[in-house]
Amino acid sequence: MHIGPSLKKKTKTGCKTCKKRRVKCDEGRPACRKCVSSSRVCDGYGIWGGGGTPYGPPQSHRALSVYCTPVPVGSLGDEEQVCFDWLIKRTAKKFAGLFKSDFWETLIFQASAQEPAVRHAVIALASAHRFEQRWDPRSAVSKTVYNERFTLQQYNKAIQHLRAHTSQTGHSLRVALITCMLFVTLEYLRGQYQRGSAHLRYGMRLLSNISASTSHSTMTPKILRREQDFAYNALVDTYARLGIQSAMFGHIPSDMCFTTQDPQTTPYIFSSLPEARRSLDNHLNTIHCLKRYFHDTQSPNNQEMIALQTRILEDLELWQKVYTATITRLETHTTPGRDKTGYILLRIYHEMAKIMASTCLIPHEELEISFDSYTENFITIMSNFLTMWKSWTMPNFQADLTALPASLRNVLEHSNTDSIESSLDILENSSINDILQIPDCGGNGFTVETGYIPPLYYTALKCRIPSVRRQAIRVLRAAPHREGVWNGPLLGDVLDEIIGIEEGIHDLGDPAIGFLPRPGDLVLPRVPGEMRISDVRVILPHDVGDVCIGYRKRVGGEWVCRRRVVQSVGFG
């Protein structure tokens, strides 16, 4: 029986050239063998990379943008189109954070133009984000019900279309990875932290399984090397970054973490701010894995671990030198605001990384008291935060500065934090709460990228100088946004409980009072070593409810595990 052309099954994968020719493609990279053998130029695989000739580099798709890859006309309903427009104007920019993001600013738009699963996933995410930004207390119930229904409808549509990608081809797997990351973000946005973390673990496992990774020891993260493939690199960067963010919070096992390159391969100069951040993220991943490995094995004299720690500290010192040289070159090509804020934020993370690396092999019995040796580092974190906030607010709110107290205005206009001495001067004469009260500093809501919340939480948790940790808590309580699983006001409640355990004081006093730090504050820590708790874990609920903290406390000379409920919870 003759089968007509109309019944012939069309291929959904393959390069553009083979699709036009209606021949089966072997999907070779960078150019398929069908095209090479017939002396044709392979046109590649859309956003999935490849193309060109086997003798030259693959075609770059970085030039593609949201404006040249629109969603096909007529494919969206009215409400869907409103949400997609919101995604373009608000959601993608907000979720990209302070640094350029190929995933949020390019890849999701390219993928949504071609893949219904991604399209409905981004609409569901934009719908939830749009509601969060425009919540009206006068009609909260009706809007909540409508928004939730529409969001879940789009969520289900995305899942239904995703089921069509049952094959294990590179195309289908990447659609699954993009959609999975959107699901992670949506669940975190809705406060469903456990469900979001489950999605993240699945995505990280899938990405690790399909990637060519280098062998690694159990104390170091797996290395998923970057390739000449725009979509793959965007996915690896995003999963690696969100992985360490969640691992530091205790939601991802350390053995699932991976880096994008060997942290020892620091270049002579960083080509961009995102490259500098990627390098620092790799160091943080390595430090975290080493710390968890030491915690699990408790082998204090392991020479291999000591050698790795030494190498990490040397690499961090090298990173700082390269970063300083890079900033001098990059600052001449950038404008104040987002980029300058990003420069300072990386300094804050680098300072935190030095503390983490220096203390990662100290036994429990000595660990908490060892943080007293890093008071200057904690002060540098806080003073850099003040400088970062200044860089964010000054260009946009110069007119509002006239309404601030004269002493604070003088600090903002003339501060210099190049040394510990000048940092102390700034912190001694500046109330962080005054800074946070500048109108609309950075906007409200949620972002999936990490900002200043993790290092400030780390400072408040590990620094036992009362005025330093209290100012860090005040900043967290006043944080106008959430960063993935990191919720500033919620962590403020957690830290209040921890201070109550360690110091026996739950009342932190008036947040508007208190300057950082006074000379007498730095003489001796106020919390005795035997009162300090260790290994604090924040246990988030599956839904809205009480948050628990787990920790270790010395009782009668022995470390015992304890658990306590934090009654005051804020998911907003």
C-alpha positions in Angstrom: 0.0 0.0 0.0 1.3 3.4 -1.0 1.6 5.9 1.8 1.2 9.5 0.6 3.5 12.3 1.7 0.8 13.8 4.0 1.0 10.7 6.2 4.8 10.7 6.5 6.0 11.4 10.0 7.8 14.7 10.3 11.0 14.9 12.4 10.9 17.4 15.3 14.6 17.4 15.9 17.6 17.8 13.7 19.4 20.8 12.2 17.5 23.4 10.2 19.1 22.4 6.9 18.0 18.7 7.2 14.5 19.9 8.2 14.2 22.0 5.1 15.5 19.1 3.0 13.1 16.7 4.8 15.8 14.2 5.5 16.8 12.4 8.7 19.5 14.3 10.6 22.1 12.5 12.7 22.3 15.6 15.0 26.1 15.7 15.0 27.8 18.7 16.6 28.9 21.3 15.7 27.7 20.4 12.2 25.8 17.2 11.3 27.4 14.6 9.0 24.5 14.8 6.5 25.4 18.4 5.7 29.1 17.8 5.8 29.0 14.8 3.4 26.9 16.8 0.9 29.1 20.0 1.2 26.3 22.0 2.7 26.5 24.5 5.5 24.7 23.2 8.6 22.2 25.8 9.9 22.3 24.5 13.4 19.6 23.6 16.0 18.0 26.8 16.8 18.6 27.9 20.4 20.2 24.5 21.2 23.5 25.4 19.5 25.6 23.8 16.8 25.7 24.8 13.2 28.2 26.2 10.7 30.9 23.9 9.4 33.0 21.3 11.3 36.1 23.4 10.6 34.9 26.6 12.3 33.2 27.5 15.6 29.5 26.8 16.0 27.1 29.6 15.2 26.6 32.0 18.0 23.0 32.6 19.1 23.9 35.2 21.7 22.6 37.9 19.3 19.1 36.6 19.5 16.9 38.5 21.9 13.3 38.7 23.1 12.6 41.1 20.3 13.6 38.9 17.4 12.2 35.7 18.9 8.6 36.7 19.8 5.9 34.3 20.7 3.9 33.5 17.5 1.0 35.9 17.0 -2.3 34.4 18.0 -0.8 31.7 20.2 -1.7 33.4 23.5 -5.0 34.4 25.0 -5.6 37.9 26.4 -4.6 37.1 30.0 -1.6 35.0 28.8 -0.4 37.9 26.7 -0.7 40.3 29.7 1.4 37.9 31.8 4.0 37.4 29.0 4.3 41.2 28.6 4.8 41.4 32.4 7.5 38.8 32.1 9.4 40.9 29.5 9.1 44.2 31.4 9.4 43.1 35.0 9.9 39.4 35.9 13.0 38.6 33.8 14.8 41.8 34.8 14.0 41.3 38.5 15.0 37.6 38.6 18.2 38.3 36.7 19.4 40.2 39.8 22.5 42.4 39.8 24.3 40.5 37.1 23.7 39.7 33.5 21.8 36.4 33.2 21.7 34.5 29.9 19.0 32.3 31.3 16.6 35.0 32.5 17.3 37.7 29.9 17.6 35.5 26.7 17.2 31.8 26.9 13.7 31.6 28.4 12.4 33.9 25.6 14.0 32.0 22.8 12.8 28.7 24.3 9.2 30.0 24.9 9.0 31.0 21.2 9.6 27.4 20.2 8.4 25.2 23.1 4.8 25.3 24.5 6.0 23.7 27.7 8.4 26.6 28.4 5.9 29.2 27.2 3.2 28.1 29.7 5.8 27.7 32.5 7.0 31.3 32.1 3.4 32.6 31.9 2.6 30.8 35.2 5.7 32.3 36.8 4.8 35.8 35.5 1.2 35.4 36.7 2.4 34.6 40.2 5.0 37.4 40.2 2.4 39.9 38.8 0.0 39.1 41.6 2.8 39.5 44.3 3.6 42.9 42.9 0.0 44.1 42.7 -1.7 42.6 45.7 -4.8 44.5 46.8 -5.8 43.9 50.4 -9.3 45.2 49.7 -10.0 42.2 47.5 -7.4 39.8 48.6 -9.5 36.7 48.7 -11.1 37.0 45.2 -7.7 38.0 43.6 -5.9 35.2 45.4 -8.4 32.6 44.1 -8.4 33.9 40.6 -4.6 34.3 40.4 -4.0 30.9 41.9 -6.5 29.2 39.5 -4.9 30.9 36.4 -1.4 30.2 37.6 -2.1 26.5 38.2 -3.9 26.2 34.8 -0.7 27.4 33.1 1.4 25.2 35.4 -0.7 22.1 34.3 -0.5 23.1 30.6 3.3 23.3 30.9 3.4 19.8 32.5 1.1 18.4 29.8 3.3 19.7 27.0 6.4 18.5 28.8 5.1 15.0 28.7 5.4 15.1 24.9 9.2 15.3 25.4 9.6 11.7 26.5 12.7 11.0 24.4 16.2 11.3 25.8 17.5 13.5 23.0 19.4 16.6 23.8 16.6 18.8 22.6 14.0 17.2 24.9 16.3 17.1 27.9 17.0 20.8 27.6 13.4 21.7 27.4 12.9 19.7 30.6 15.8 21.5 32.3 14.5 25.0 31.3 11.0 24.1 32.4 12.3 22.5 35.7 14.2 25.7 36.6 11.0 27.7 36.0 9.1 25.3 38.3 11.8 25.7 41.0 11.4 29.5 40.8 7.6 29.4 40.8 7.5 27.2 43.9 10.0 29.4 45.8 8.0 32.4 44.8 4.8 30.8 46.2 6.5 29.9 49.5 6.5 26.1 48.6 10.2 25.7 49.5 10.3 22.0 50.0 8.6 21.4 46.6 10.9 23.9 44.9 13.9 22.2 46.4 12.7 18.8 45.1 12.4 20.2 41.6 15.9 21.7 41.9 17.4 18.3 43.1 15.8 16.6 40.1 17.1 19.2 37.6 20.7 19.1 39.1 20.7 15.3 38.9 19.4 15.4 35.3 22.0 18.0 34.3 24.8 16.0 35.9 23.8 12.8 34.2 23.7 14.2 30.7 26.9 16.3 31.0 30.5 15.2 30.5 32.0 15.8 33.9 35.5 15.4 35.1 36.3 12.9 37.8 36.3 14.3 41.3 37.0 13.2 44.9 34.2 12.9 47.4 35.4 16.2 49.1 35.2 18.3 45.9 32.2 19.1 43.7 31.8 17.6 40.2 33.0 19.8 37.4 30.6 20.4 34.5 32.8 22.2 32.0 31.3 24.9 29.8 31.0 24.3 26.1 30.6 26.3 22.9 26.9 26.0 23.4 24.9 29.0 24.6 21.8 27.2 26.0 23.9 24.5 27.8 26.2 27.1 29.4 23.2 29.2 30.5 21.6 26.1 32.2 24.9 25.0 33.9 25.5 28.5 35.3 22.0 28.9 36.6 21.8 25.4 38.2 25.3 25.7 39.7 24.5 29.1 41.3 21.1 28.1 42.6 22.6 24.9 43.8 25.1 26.5 46.1 22.5 29.0 47.3 20.2 26.2 48.4 23.1 24.0 49.7 24.3 26.8 52.0 20.7 26.8 53.4 20.7 23.0 53.8 18.2 22.2 51.1 20.6 20.5 48.7 23.1 17.7 49.6 26.7 18.8 49.1 27.4 15.8 46.9 25.0 17.2 44.3 26.9 20.5 43.9 28.9 21.1 40.8 31.2 23.8 39.4 31.7 25.1 35.9 35.5 24.9 35.9 38.4 23.9 38.1 38.6 26.7 40.7 42.4 26.7 40.3 42.1 28.0 36.7 41.7 31.6 37.6 42.4 33.8 34.5 44.8 36.7 34.5 41.8 39.1 34.1 38.1 38.5 34.2 36.4 39.4 31.0 33.2 40.5 32.7 31.5 40.8 36.1 29.5 37.5 35.5 32.8 35.7 34.9 34.1 37.0 38.2 31.0 35.9 40.0 31.1 32.4 38.3 34.7 32.0 39.5 33.8 33.0 43.1 30.7 30.7 43.0 33.1 27.8 42.1 35.2 28.6 45.2 32.1 28.7 47.4 30.9 25.3 46.0 34.4 23.8 46.8 34.5 25.3 50.3 31.0 24.0 51.1 31.8 20.5 49.8 35.0 20.3 51.8 33.2 21.6 55.0 30.4 19.0 54.7 33.0 16.2 54.0 34.9 17.1 57.1 31.7 17.3 59.1 30.7 13.8 58.0 34.2 12.1 58.4 35.6 14.1 61.4 39.2 13.5 60.3 41.0 16.6 61.6 44.5 15.5 60.6 43.7 14.4 57.1 46.5 15.8 55.0 44.5 15.8 51.8 41.9 18.0 53.3 44.4 20.3 54.8 46.2 20.6 51.4 42.8 21.4 49.7 42.0 24.1 52.3 45.4 25.7 51.7 44.9 25.7 48.0 41.4 27.3 48.4 42.8 30.1 50.5 45.6 30.7 47.9 43.0 30.7 45.2 40.8 33.2 47.0 43.8 35.5 47.5 44.5 35.2 43.7 40.9 35.9 42.9 41.0 39.1 44.9 44.1 40.3 43.0 42.6 39.5 39.6 39.3 41.1 40.6 40.9 44.3 41.7 42.7 44.5 38.3 39.5 43.7 36.5 37.4 46.4 38.3 39.9 49.1 37.2 39.4 48.0 33.6 35.7 47.4 33.7 34.6 50.5 35.6 35.7 52.7 32.7 33.0 51.1 30.6 30.1 51.0 33.0 27.7 53.4 34.6 26.8 53.6 38.3 23.9 51.6 39.6 23.5 47.9 38.9 27.1 47.2 37.9 28.7 49.2 40.7 26.4 47.5 43.2 27.5 44.1 41.7 31.2 45.0 42.2 30.7 45.6 45.9 28.4 42.6 46.4 31.2 40.3 45.1 33.6 41.9 47.6 31.1 41.0 50.4 30.9 37.4 49.2 34.6 37.1 48.9 35.0 38.3 52.5 32.5 35.6 53.6 34.3 33.0 51.5 37.6 33.7 53.3 36.0 33.2 56.7 34.3 30.0 55.5 37.5 28.6 54.0 39.6 29.4 57.1 37.2 27.7 59.5 35.9 24.7 57.4 38.3 22.2 59.1 37.9 23.3 62.7 36.3 20.6 65.0 32.9 21.4 66.6 34.5 21.8 70.0 36.6 24.8 68.8 34.6 26.0 65.8 32.3 28.7 67.2 34.9 30.3 69.4 37.2 30.5 66.4 35.0 33.1 64.7 36.2 35.7 67.2 39.4 35.9 65.1 37.4 37.2 62.1 35.8 40.3 63.7 37.5 42.6 61.1 36.1 40.4 58.3 32.6 40.7 59.7 32.9 44.5 60.0 34.2 44.7 56.4 31.0 42.8 55.3 28.8 45.3 57.1 30.6 48.3 55.9 30.7 47.1 52.3 27.0 46.6 52.6 26.6 50.2 53.6 28.7 51.3 50.6 26.7 49.0 48.3 23.4 50.5 49.5 24.9 54.0 48.9 25.8 53.1 45.3 22.3 51.7 44.8 20.4 54.7 46.2 22.6 57.7 45.4 22.1 57.8 41.6 18.3 57.2 41.8 17.4 59.1 45.0 19.7 62.1 45.1 16.8 64.4 45.6 15.6 62.4 48.6 19.0 62.7 50.4 18.2 66.3 51.4 15.5 64.9 53.8 18.1 62.8 55.6 19.9 63.8 58.8 22.9 66.0 58.1 25.3 63.5 59.7 24.0 60.6 57.6 24.0 62.7 54.4 27.6 63.6 55.1 28.5 59.9 55.5 26.8 58.9 52.3 28.4 61.7 50.3 32.0 61.4 51.6 32.4 57.8 53.0 35.4 55.7 52.1 35.6 52.0 53.1 39.1 51.1 51.8 40.3 50.3 55.3 39.0 48.9 58.6 39.6 52.3 60.3 37.4 54.2 57.8 34.9 51.3 58.0 34.6 51.7 61.7 34.2 55.5 61.3 31.3 55.0 58.9 29.6 52.3 61.0 30.0 54.3 64.2 28.4 57.3 62.7 25.7 55.6 60.6 22.4 53.9 61.5 21.7 51.3 58.9 18.0 51.8 59.5 18.3 55.3 58.2 19.7 53.9 55.0 17.0 51.4 54.7 14.3 54.0 55.1 15.3 55.8 51.9 12.2 55.4 49.6 12.0 52.3 47.5 15.6 51.2 47.8 15.8 48.4 45.3 12.0 47.6 45.1 9.9 45.0 46.8 9.2 41.3 46.1 11.1 38.2 45.1 14.2 37.4 43.1 15.7 34.0 42.6 19.2 35.3 42.5 21.2 35.8 45.7 22.0 39.2 46.9 23.1 40.5 50.3 20.8 38.3 52.6 23.1 35.2 52.8 26.3 37.0 53.9 24.4 39.2 56.4 22.7 36.1 57.8 26.1 34.4 58.1 27.5 37.6 59.9 24.6 37.7 62.4 24.9 33.9 63.0 28.7 33.7 63.5 29.8 37.1 64.8 29.2 37.4 68.6 29.9 41.1 68.9 26.4 42.1 70.0 26.2 45.4 68.1 27.5 43.9 64.9 25.1 41.0 64.9 22.1 43.1 65.9 22.7 45.6 63.0 22.9 42.6 60.6 19.5 41.4 62.0 18.0 44.8 61.6 19.0 44.8 57.9 17.5 41.4 57.4 14.3 42.4 59.0 14.1 45.4 56.8 15.0 43.5 53.6 12.3 44.4 51.0 12.6 41.2 49.1 13.3 37.4 49.2 16.2 35.7 47.5 15.2 32.2 46.5 14.9 30.3 49.8 16.5 33.2 51.7 13.8 35.3 53.4 15.2 38.2 55.3 12.4 38.9 57.9 12.0 35.1 58.5 15.7 34.8 59.2 15.5 37.8 61.5 13.0 35.7 63.6 15.4 32.7 63.5 18.3 34.8 64.6 16.2 36.4 67.4 15.6 32.9 68.7 19.3 32.0 68.4 20.3 35.1 70.4 17.7 34.1 73.0 19.4 30.7 73.3 23.0 32.1 73.4 22.5 35.3 75.3 19.2 34.7 77.2 17.8 37.9 75.6 14.9 37.9 73.1 14.3 41.6 73.0 16.6 43.1 70.5 15.6 46.7 71.4 14.5 49.5 69.2 15.7 48.9 65.6 16.1 52.6 65.1 18.7 52.8 67.8 22.3 51.6 67.7 25.3 52.3 65.6 28.0 50.0 64.5 30.4 49.4 66.2 31.7 51.4 69.1 35.4 50.9 70.2 34.4 49.2 73.4 32.3 46.6 71.5 35.4 45.1 69.9 37.4 44.4 73.1 35.8 41.1 74.0 32.9 39.1 72.7 29.9 39.2 74.9 28.8 35.6 74.4 30.8 33.0 76.4 32.1 30.0 74.4 30.1 27.4 76.4 26.9 29.2 75.6 27.3 29.2 71.8 25.4 26.8 69.6 26.6 25.2 66.4 25.5 23.6 63.1 22.3 25.7 62.9 19.8 24.4 60.3 16.7 26.2 59.3 13.9 23.7 58.5 11.2 25.3 56.3 7.7 23.8 56.2 6.0 22.3 53.1 3.5 25.1 53.2 2.7 28.1 55.3 3.4 27.2 59.0 6.0 27.2 61.7 9.6 27.2 60.9 11.9 25.0 63.0 15.6 25.3 63.7 17.9 22.4 64.4 21.2 23.0 66.2 23.9 21.5 68.4 24.4 22.7 72.0 27.0 21.8 74.6 25.3 20.1 77.6 27.5 18.8 80.4 30.5 18.8 78.2 28.8 16.9 75.4 27.3 18.2 72.2 23.7 17.3 71.8 21.2 17.9 69.0 18.2 20.1 69.7 15.2 21.4 67.8 13.1 24.4 68.4 10.0 26.0 66.7 10.2 29.6 65.6 6.7 30.8 66.1 6.8 34.0 64.1 7.0 33.3 60.4 6.9 35.7 57.5 6.7 34.3 53.9 5.7 37.5 52.3 
